[in-house]
Amino acid sequence: MAKVFERPKSLTDKPFHYCPGCAHGIVHRLVAEVMDELGVQDSTIGVAPVGCAVFAYDYFNCDMHEASHGRAPAVATGIKRVHPDKVVFTYQGDGDLASIGLAEITHAATRGEKFTTIFINNAIYGMTGGQMAPTTLLDQVTTTSPYGRSGDREGYPIRISEMLSTLEGVAYIARVSVHDIKNITNAKRAIKKAFEVQLEGKGFALVEVLSTCPTNWGMDPIEAFKWLEENMIPYYPLGTFKEVK
Amino acid sequence: MAKVLMKGNEAIAEAAIQAGCRYFFGYPITPQNEIPAYMAKKLPKIGGTFIQAESEVSAINMVYGASGAGARVMTSSSSPGISLKQEGISYIAGAELPCMIVNIVRGGPGLGSIQPAQSDYFQATKGGGHGDYHMVVLAPATLQEAVNLVMEGFDIADQYRNPVMLLGDGMLGQMMEPVEFSAYEGRDLPPKTWATTGYDGSRQRNIINSLYIDPKALEEHVQKIYEKYKAIERDEVKVECYNCEGAEIIVAAYGTTSRIVKKVISMAKAEGIDVGLIRPITLWPFPYSTFSEWADREHVKAFLSVEMSMGQMVEDVRLGVDGKRPVYFYGRTGGMVPHPDAILEEIKRIRGDV
């Protein structure tokens, strides 16, 4: 009997360490499926972040480089410039990319570095235990915004996709979500596009994936996906923000 | 190859190119700006890559990526910029990657000055970044020596999979001297089988990493790195002993300062005073045993460390001398350069003491 569903070749056999209901597992799988479909597993070098996905090098079945906090785009720049014929991607969370690493992602994008960034936005710091992220929504309670984020006190959430899509070096930017099957399908399409853009040598590509953190949001997984849909999508609209034809 | 008159920073850059370096990532800061400018001009014409990074932090992480990908790679900066690079240097040492880092030292702390100094000795030799690690630190006194050490330094970095720092100062970077780029023989180096080049199943996956979440695994990893350091301490020490035979006072000085001390030695000789010089060329590994051996000599009465700092290398001189003789210090800092007369006066004062 033919197998109709199996583990992508571009994932290792190691079980994920992620919390129950966390969407990292979904996104890892989508990236791996795309690598399989494009046949680039043997020519891909991934860059892991600091944050919940710090062990991504254990899961993606390709050569990997673990970066310091926020510096994945600089590390990826070094790798891609040495191996312009290889596929390079970074996988980063919102603290890593939108806070401590904002300079690195912005300048990699504006240089038009030909790698792909998967940006997980779950509006909170997961690994360190639920602190405020640059993408934390107004009124959202975290350990470091215990009275709810106030624009006046903590500043406003950053819309990374909109901001980076103003830059000339960017070839493709989309924001997607993984809160239901339809959106997961769309997310995969965007991730595939972001790899194809790299293979075509067009420039920098980024997919922002709205994601959940049931543990630090204090919700069960179903509530968390509902909260994402009702609260995150209105502030972080889904769609393609830039696509160079 | 004939000698050419070159500026220090440009000679360092050319030496890197001659050594096969094709990737350079940097950020502007005085007094090292001629290095990135030289690389920006030359590298694209020989199939290399120059990037002016958005920060020193980013530059060292581009080095981290390129080195992990198997390239011969360099960055350069000056003191405040080197401070910014420390996180990356710690990761590079932790992940056991080779690279060349040039520090053309200026006065500090803080924004300090843009004049020559040696006040980054502690930062270079005692860590700088976090965790248990060392860089090999090379301290040239002439431009020819800088050229030679850059070339050999890349090989040392590759041989031990460890970052190497060339520690110069603003004077060395800005002065002009004749240099010769003779063909460097090069060491027999192992292939970079660990580099991220794409995993096709024919070997294990290559993972560049410094994270060992299990404390036992991290301890074992660090102990393995320290076994490497033992070999470096045994095999890579470089030191010059000048006029030490019969000297009553031995001066310790490195880099530019050692050239001033050589002038002082001839001035002292004219007055019938025998002064010697021990010039560490590798600041790490430090030539402790050289100091210990000369401290055992009857004719040596005292040591004097002369530095463009408030006294940093003097601590290693004391460790080497190990209490067998008194160790004195004379230094100028903030971009001030010690005057030969002042050093000679200090030597005479020490003779009165001992």
Chai-1 contact restraints between the chains, C-beta under 6 A:
chainA,res_idxA,chainB,res_idxB,connection_type,confidence,min_distance_angstrom,max_distance_angstrom,comment,restraint_id
A,D42,B,G198,contact,1.0,0.0,6.0,A-B,restraint_1
A,D42,B,D200,contact,1.0,0.0,6.0,A-B,restraint_2
A,S43,B,G198,contact,1.0,0.0,6.0,A-B,restraint_3
A,I45,B,T196,contact,1.0,0.0,6.0,A-B,restraint_4
A,Y57,B,I207,contact,1.0,0.0,6.0,A-B,restraint_5
A,C62,B,Y199,contact,1.0,0.0,6.0,A-B,restraint_6
A,D63,B,T196,contact,1.0,0.0,6.0,A-B,restraint_7
A,D63,B,Y199,contact,1.0,0.0,6.0,A-B,restraint_8
A,D63,B,R205,contact,1.0,0.0,6.0,A-B,restraint_9
A,D63,B,N206,contact,1.0,0.0,6.0,A-B,restraint_10
A,M64,B,I207,contact,1.0,0.0,6.0,A-B,restraint_11
A,H65,B,G68,contact,1.0,0.0,6.0,A-B,restraint_12
A,H65,B,T196,contact,1.0,0.0,6.0,A-B,restraint_13
A,H65,B,I208,contact,1.0,0.0,6.0,A-B,restraint_14
A,E66,B,N209,contact,1.0,0.0,6.0,A-B,restraint_15
A,E66,B,L211,contact,1.0,0.0,6.0,A-B,restraint_16
A,S68,B,E87,contact,1.0,0.0,6.0,A-B,restraint_17
A,S68,B,Y91,contact,1.0,0.0,6.0,A-B,restraint_18
A,R71,B,N61,contact,1.0,0.0,6.0,A-B,restraint_19
A,A74,B,S58,contact,1.0,0.0,6.0,A-B,restraint_20
A,A74,B,N61,contact,1.0,0.0,6.0,A-B,restraint_21
A,A74,B,M62,contact,1.0,0.0,6.0,A-B,restraint_22
A,V75,B,N61,contact,1.0,0.0,6.0,A-B,restraint_23
A,V75,B,Y64,contact,1.0,0.0,6.0,A-B,restraint_24
A,V75,B,G65,contact,1.0,0.0,6.0,A-B,restraint_25
A,T77,B,M62,contact,1.0,0.0,6.0,A-B,restraint_26
A,G78,B,M62,contact,1.0,0.0,6.0,A-B,restraint_27
A,G78,B,G65,contact,1.0,0.0,6.0,A-B,restraint_28
A,G78,B,A66,contact,1.0,0.0,6.0,A-B,restraint_29
A,I79,B,G65,contact,1.0,0.0,6.0,A-B,restraint_30
A,I79,B,A69,contact,1.0,0.0,6.0,A-B,restraint_31
A,R81,B,T49,contact,1.0,0.0,6.0,A-B,restraint_32
A,V82,B,A66,contact,1.0,0.0,6.0,A-B,restraint_33
A,V82,B,A69,contact,1.0,0.0,6.0,A-B,restraint_34
A,V82,B,A71,contact,1.0,0.0,6.0,A-B,restraint_35
A,H83,B,A69,contact,1.0,0.0,6.0,A-B,restraint_36
A,K86,B,G198,contact,1.0,0.0,6.0,A-B,restraint_37
A,A103,B,E54,contact,1.0,0.0,6.0,A-B,restraint_38
A,E104,B,S58,contact,1.0,0.0,6.0,A-B,restraint_39
A,H107,B,E54,contact,1.0,0.0,6.0,A-B,restraint_40
